[in-house]
Amino acid sequence: MSDGLITGTLGGVKVRRPRLLSPLREHLRDTMWFAPTAGLVGAVVLWFVASELDSQIVSSAQDAGEYELLENMIGIAEDAKEVIKTIGSAMMTFIGVVFSISLVAVQMASGQFSPRVVRLYIRSRITKTTLTVFLATFLFSLMTLTSFDSETDPRLLTNVPLLESLLAMAMVFLSLVLFVAYVNGTLRMMRISFVIDRIARESLRVAAKHPTEGAPDDEHLGPATARITHQGRAGVLRDVHIARVVRAAGRHGVVLRLLPRIGDFVVPGTPVFTVHGGAAPPRRALRYTVYVGVERTFHQDLGFGLRQLADIALRALSPAVNDPTTAVQALDRIIQFLASVAGYPLGALRHRDRRGAVRMVQPVPDWAALVDLGFAEIRGCAVGNPQVTRRMLAGLDDLLRLVPEERGEPLLRHRELLTQTVERTIPEAADRAFALLPDRQGIG
């Protein structure tokens, strides 16, 4: 990686850090206007090129005296004209269907799953691609209709939109293929099992990119000599430009320790860095190193996936939904994620310069914080749902067998608290024994 080798280490092995989260790229991915607008511009360019090629074909045929060929082209184009008229009127109906299905999917996701998963629908590539191609096909068809020449004499023709007609029909075929893919993709995203699996895969991908060392020795860092505050707008900390921070710290011979974690809400004046080992770098050296936004993202955020899975489970256990099976599915993935990071020496991530000197210390959730995030709130709502209590107990037991012995305390604490709550709130001994029997499927 250029401008300072930014690596994390896991067991002494250097690992390449994730790429920078571009605020512009993230903004465009969170909007629905950019891709359709680009598609409309592309349709205009494509029509202009195809129109020019059609004009050149007609001109070449007239120069060569190929009037019979031009008459055949006119016949084919006239046959295609009716098809293109139909395309223009039908495509807006298709666009309305796509838009309506998207609104239903977003509303369903927000109401039944969690508001945090709506971004999966907003950022769906198949939705944006389908809408883009539909709009481009509609505009291209309308512009193709304007290219038809009312003149039927081959000697006086200026253009026969044969190539444009073929392209319009090809775009219709592509639109139909994308519509099938869009319906299939949207139906998948409306299934809770797919949503949970998608969140779990994103979480595991983040975990794989965030290997960490043990917590840094504060005495080795030395006392804090200065603090650097956040001067931008208020929002959720989404990304830190690690390369730029390391370069600034290396040039001034200091270590910068990030105070808020990724996902924390920061306001102007909030301390974001403490400086160790010297004077603080000038503020211009740290410009554009901290990015905030209106919501959390998976980028650099180790706990965001657990937050979403816990939200889905809590929504499923609410009296309005009362769907313990969904909560069990979320617990399955929570346990999977915790098992995947069980061997990580969590707590803080050290970033080094080319010479191997630590220049930045970034906090990440430790093991206890991740366990609490995954289990604490669900445990409080699980009582009265033996399917959930049995699955949680089985998961805690599995994790106790997987994790190092020193990491067993938070798991044992949640197990004991769950057992105490069940024993205190369920009066019948048989029901208590049933609810406290570990089962990886909950209840079959």
Phi, psi and omega in degrees: 000135185285162176058053178098121181286109183261111181224153168255161180236139176229109182064032179085357180264127180280138183233136180292135183283159177295155179291160181296140174280109181282120178301323179293315179297317179295321178296317180292325179289336180268007180241160180251002185267331191292309182297313177299321179296317177297323178295320179295318177297318179297323178296319178297316180296316180297319179296318180298315180295314181295322179296318178296319179294319177299318179297320179293323178296315179297316181297319180294320179294322178294319179296326181272356180074021181276066184285330177295321177297319180294323177296321176296320178296322179297318180298317179295318182294321179294323176295321181287339183299318180294322178296318181293324175299318178296321179300314183299321181280327184279333186295325178294328175295316177299317180298319177298322178295314180300315181296319181294316179298320180297317179297320179296317180296317180294317180296319180294318180296317182293321185279324186258330184261282180185144176301337181290339183268357179299330181298336176298324180280319180297324183266008182297123181289322182293325178295313181293321180295317181296312179298321180296312182292322178298312180296319179296320178296318179299311181294319181296322179294317179297319181288330176294322178299328179288345183274348181290133182264132179285346180284132180254352179281119182303334183284338185252001182294144172251335181198140170235108188285057180290311180296320178297320179295318178296319178294321179298317179291326176295321178292328175295316178299316178298321179298319179295318178298314180294326179297318177298315179295324180293314179298317179298315180294321180292319177297324177295318181290343177274354177269129185295327180296322178291318180299314180297318179296320179297316179296318181297318180295320177297319181295317179293326177294319177295317180298321180294333181268359183237060171291147185226155171269176175292169181301135182293152178279112182298327179293326178290324177292330184088170181292154177289129181259345179195165175232145178243127185259160178279129182246359181274198180283160178287146178168183179278131177292114186254332188198146173237128179283090189296318182301317182292322179296316180297319179297316181296317180294321180294320180296330183255005173066036181232173173244130178254128179250119178288130182270306178283152174273158173301129184104347177285150176270127182238147178239161178304133182097350178290130175296129179247333179226142162253145183255133180235130173096011179163192181284155181291139174299152177298152186299329180294334178289340182249018177293144178059034176258341181236124181245133178239158180210187184273344180210163180286156174229167178289339185298118179066001186257099186290333185261357186294322179296317177298323179299317180291318179296319177295321178297318179297317179295319179295318178297321180293329181272357179291151180301332181290330182256308176054061182231076183296335179296321176296320177299322178295320177298319177294320178298322177305314183285327175299315179296320178300315181295314180297323177295326181289332181255010184299329181268359181283132171283079188288167175134310181202152180243125180261135178244132187244158175272188183298331181273001178088003180279137178291125180241342180213139176240122184246124179284141171228159181301138175276180185298315181298320180295320179292319178296316178297319180297323183282329190242331192301307184289322179295320179301322181292336180256359187280336183298134185095353176236087183301333177299321182283316181297320179295319179291323179294318179297318178296319179295318177298319178296319178296318179293324178298329177282338184268322190278157173301155185301323182291348179260010182281341187301309180296328178292315178297323179296315179293325178294317180293317179296320178296317179297317180296319181295318178296315181294330182279330188256341181257114188286324186280131182297321181294320178294321177298314181298322179292317182291337183259013178268113182301136180207123184291342175257005183080269172228083174052000000 
